[in-house]
């Protein structure tokens, strides 16, 4: 089941702290940046913070602009996004501002924590996730039950760390404030642990008064059968490449991208590229990479349509080319229909050979769009 788009939002000091250890919250953002945050809040379906942030900051978590609330209502949305918190213990103060301002609220917790949360009489839906907190299950529930398409996560650092380490953050919006904290006991934005490799992609920098906003997207593919946020970016690119194919009545329009484990794009291709009337997308992309490139073994092939297993135009179908290249992971949007080849099963051929194949069905509509003229 697809997840919401997950946006992490935070402000830090130059030495990487979220706050100091004083009794009052350290204000890191500027007035203009607080207004930007309000704009982002107004654009999402839900805002999530951890129980620790509720205890430490007692935030209201509102859209403050009356005009932005009116715009949401005009678009058929509630004036405030859904407010979400996460607590393994379920020990939450029912008097906190979180419960008494804004719109609807939901608490995600463990089975044991749910009992405590219900006993506290919180003004919120209480959703147990099992014996432990499970972020993937939480995100799936937000999307399927509450219809959340975009989720803004405002902290704290532990939650930001977990979402990044599990490859679930689609975007990081980081504001850098021109001051130092220097207290080793103060909370930091990101904690220790195993993160996905590779560099994040910088998509925007913006000066806002005396702070700087930086927006990043992850680039490293997921591992094995578990999708990551970056998988969505790369598969979306493959679908965009499919739309660039010269139209055909006898072949599908497909796009493909080959990405190394560290998020480096190795090659891309699309059907009928460079005027070749029979070249396939995966074939075009793999042909641009040296067969001796050691990165192929841990690379991921993203393709808008599952790799073919039989073809009349060339001796080797794309599934075979992927196996010969030694690629161990494929992410695709759409299983091949019987339009040209009956019972085509590129996924089956690849998985039987030990390749991990991930099908992200939420991209199927994008993948089929340039091929609608071929479908019933």
URNORKA-V411272 format. One record per pair of residues at least 12 apart in sequence whose C-alpha atoms are under 7 Angstrom apart, sorted by sequence separation. I is the first residue (numbers start at 1). J is the second residue. D is the distance in Angstrom with one decimal. If there is no record, write none. Layout:
i	j	d
I	J	D
I	J	D
This chain:
i	j	d
114	126	6.4
203	215	5.6
218	230	5.5
242	254	4.3
256	268	5.6
257	269	6.5
269	281	5.0
307	319	5.0
114	127	7.0
202	215	6.0
203	216	5.6
242	255	4.1
256	269	5.4
269	282	6.6
114	128	5.7
202	216	4.6
241	255	4.6
255	269	6.0
256	270	6.1
270	284	6.6
13	28	6.9
201	216	5.3
202	217	6.6
255	270	4.3
269	284	5.0
12	28	6.6
200	216	6.0
201	217	5.0
239	255	5.8
254	270	5.6
255	271	6.6
269	285	4.4
11	28	6.2
63	80	6.2
107	124	6.6
111	128	5.0
200	217	5.5
201	218	6.1
238	255	4.5
254	271	5.4
268	285	4.6
11	29	6.5
62	80	6.7
106	124	5.0
107	125	6.1
108	126	6.2
109	127	6.2
110	128	4.9
111	129	6.5
200	218	4.6
201	219	6.5
238	256	4.8
253	271	5.6
267	285	5.3
90	109	6.2
105	124	4.7
106	125	4.5
107	126	4.8
108	127	4.9
109	128	4.9
110	129	5.3
111	130	5.2
200	219	5.7
238	257	5.9
104	124	7.0
105	125	6.4
106	126	5.9
107	127	6.0
108	128	5.9
109	129	6.0
110	130	5.3
111	131	5.6
199	219	6.8
42	63	5.9
82	103	6.3
83	104	6.3
84	105	5.8
85	106	6.6
86	107	5.8
87	108	6.4
88	109	4.9
108	129	6.8
110	131	5.4
198	219	7.0
267	288	6.3
41	63	6.2
80	102	5.8
81	103	6.7
82	104	5.2
83	105	4.6
84	106	5.0
85	107	5.1
86	108	4.9
87	109	5.1
88	110	5.4
110	132	5.4
198	220	5.8
267	289	6.8
80	103	5.4
82	105	5.8
83	106	6.4
84	107	5.9
85	108	6.4
86	109	5.9
90	113	4.0
110	133	5.9
197	220	6.3
266	289	6.9
89	113	4.5
90	114	5.9
99	123	5.9
109	133	6.4
196	220	6.5
38	63	5.6
88	113	5.9
91	116	6.3
92	117	6.8
245	270	6.3
256	281	5.3
38	64	6.5
42	68	6.2
90	116	5.4
91	117	6.3
94	120	6.4
245	271	5.7
246	272	6.6
255	281	5.3
256	282	5.5
306	332	5.6
329	355	5.4
330	356	6.2
331	357	5.8
332	358	6.3
333	359	5.5
42	69	7.0
90	117	4.8
94	121	7.0
245	272	6.4
254	281	5.7
258	285	6.9
300	327	6.7
305	332	5.9
319	346	6.0
328	355	4.7
329	356	4.7
330	357	4.8
331	358	4.7
332	359	5.0
333	360	5.0
334	361	6.5
94	122	5.4
242	270	6.1
257	285	6.6
299	327	5.9
300	328	7.0
301	329	6.5
302	330	5.9
303	331	6.4
304	332	5.4
305	333	6.0
306	334	6.1
328	356	6.2
329	357	5.9
330	358	6.3
331	359	5.9
332	360	6.3
333	361	5.4
161	190	5.2
165	194	6.2
167	196	6.9
241	270	6.0
256	285	6.6
296	325	6.8
297	326	5.3
298	327	6.5
299	328	6.9
300	329	4.8
301	330	4.7
302	331	4.8
303	332	5.0
304	333	5.1
305	334	4.9
306	335	5.4
160	190	6.8
161	191	6.0
165	195	4.5
296	326	6.3
297	327	5.0
298	328	6.3
299	329	6.8
300	330	5.4
301	331	6.3
302	332	5.8
304	334	6.3
305	335	6.2
306	336	6.0
333	363	5.2
334	364	5.2
157	188	6.3
164	195	6.8
165	196	6.2
296	327	5.5
297	328	6.2
305	336	6.3
319	350	6.5
333	364	5.0
25	57	6.5
157	189	4.4
158	190	6.9
157	190	5.5
158	191	6.8
178	211	6.5
334	367	6.7
47	81	6.5
51	85	6.1
177	211	5.0
291	325	6.3
333	367	6.5
46	81	4.7
47	82	6.3
48	83	6.1
49	84	6.5
50	85	5.2
51	86	5.9
176	211	5.7
260	295	5.9
278	313	6.2
283	318	6.1
309	344	6.3
45	81	5.0
46	82	4.4
47	83	5.2
48	84	4.5
49	85	5.1
50	86	5.1
51	87	5.4
175	211	6.5
176	212	5.3
260	296	6.9
282	318	6.1
308	344	6.9
309	345	6.6
44	81	6.6
45	82	6.3
46	83	5.8
47	84	6.0
48	85	5.5
49	86	7.0
50	87	6.7
60	97	5.2
61	98	6.9
175	212	5.5
176	213	6.6
261	298	5.7
309	346	5.3
46	84	6.9
58	96	6.1
59	97	6.2
60	98	5.1
175	213	4.4
260	298	6.5
261	299	5.3
308	346	5.4
58	97	5.9
59	98	6.1
174	213	5.8
175	214	6.2
260	299	4.3
307	346	5.2
58	98	6.9
62	102	5.9
173	213	6.9
174	214	5.2
221	261	6.0
259	299	5.5
260	300	6.5
306	346	5.9
60	101	6.1
173	214	5.9
174	215	6.3
220	261	5.8
258	299	6.8
259	300	5.4
306	347	6.6
173	215	4.6
220	262	5.1
221	263	6.3
258	300	5.8
259	301	6.5
172	215	5.6
173	216	6.6
220	263	3.9
258	301	4.5
171	215	7.0
172	216	5.1
219	263	4.5
257	301	5.8
258	302	6.2
88	133	6.4
171	216	5.7
172	217	6.4
256	301	6.9
257	302	5.1
171	217	4.7
256	302	5.3
257	303	6.6
170	217	6.1
171	218	7.0
256	303	4.3
170	218	6.7
255	303	5.7
256	304	6.6
255	304	5.6
254	304	5.7
254	305	6.1
170	229	5.1
168	228	5.8
169	229	5.9
170	230	6.9
167	228	4.8
168	229	5.2
167	229	5.7
305	367	6.9
304	367	5.3
198	262	4.0
238	302	6.4
197	262	5.3
198	263	5.6
238	303	5.7
239	304	5.3
238	304	5.6
235	302	5.5
234	302	6.6
235	303	6.7
235	304	6.8
221	300	6.9
46	148	6.5
53	155	6.7
45	148	5.4
53	156	5.8
45	149	6.4
46	150	6.8
47	151	5.8
48	152	6.2
49	153	6.1
45	150	5.4
46	151	5.0
47	152	4.7
48	153	4.7
49	154	5.5
50	155	6.1
224	329	6.8
44	150	5.1
45	151	6.1
46	152	6.3
47	153	5.8
48	154	6.2
49	155	5.0
50	156	5.9
44	151	6.0
49	156	6.5
44	152	6.6
50	159	6.8
253	370	6.4
253	371	6.2
252	371	6.2
249	374	6.8
239	366	6.1
243	370	5.5
239	367	5.3
242	370	6.9
225	356	5.6
224	356	5.6
225	357	6.4
225	358	5.7
4	139	6.5
3	139	5.4
3	140	5.2
2	140	6.3
1	140	6.1
4	143	5.9
3	143	6.0
9	152	6.9
4	148	6.0
5	149	6.1
6	150	6.2
7	151	6.1
8	152	6.1
9	153	6.0
10	154	6.2
4	149	4.5
5	150	4.7
6	151	5.0
7	152	4.8
8	153	4.8
9	154	5.1
4	150	5.2
5	151	5.9
6	152	6.2
7	153	6.0
8	154	6.3
4	151	6.2
29	177	6.5
28	177	5.6
8	160	6.7
8	169	6.8
20	181	6.2
6	168	7.0
7	169	6.2
14	176	6.3
6	169	5.1
7	170	6.0
8	171	6.1
9	172	6.1
10	173	6.5
11	174	5.7
12	175	6.3
13	176	5.9
14	177	6.1
20	183	6.9
6	170	5.2
7	171	4.8
8	172	4.7
9	173	4.8
10	174	5.3
11	175	4.4
12	176	5.3
13	177	4.9
14	178	6.0
17	181	6.6
5	170	6.1
6	171	6.6
7	172	5.9
8	173	6.0
9	174	6.1
10	175	6.3
11	176	5.9
12	177	6.0
13	178	6.5
14	179	5.8
15	180	5.8
21	186	5.4
11	177	7.0
13	179	5.5
14	180	5.6
15	181	6.8
20	186	5.0
13	180	5.5
19	186	6.2
13	181	6.7
19	187	6.0
17	186	6.7
18	187	5.7
17	187	5.8
18	188	5.4
17	188	4.3
18	189	5.7
16	188	6.0
17	189	6.1
16	189	6.5
33	208	6.2
32	208	6.5
32	209	6.9
30	209	6.7
30	210	7.0
30	211	6.8
29	211	6.8
2	362	6.6
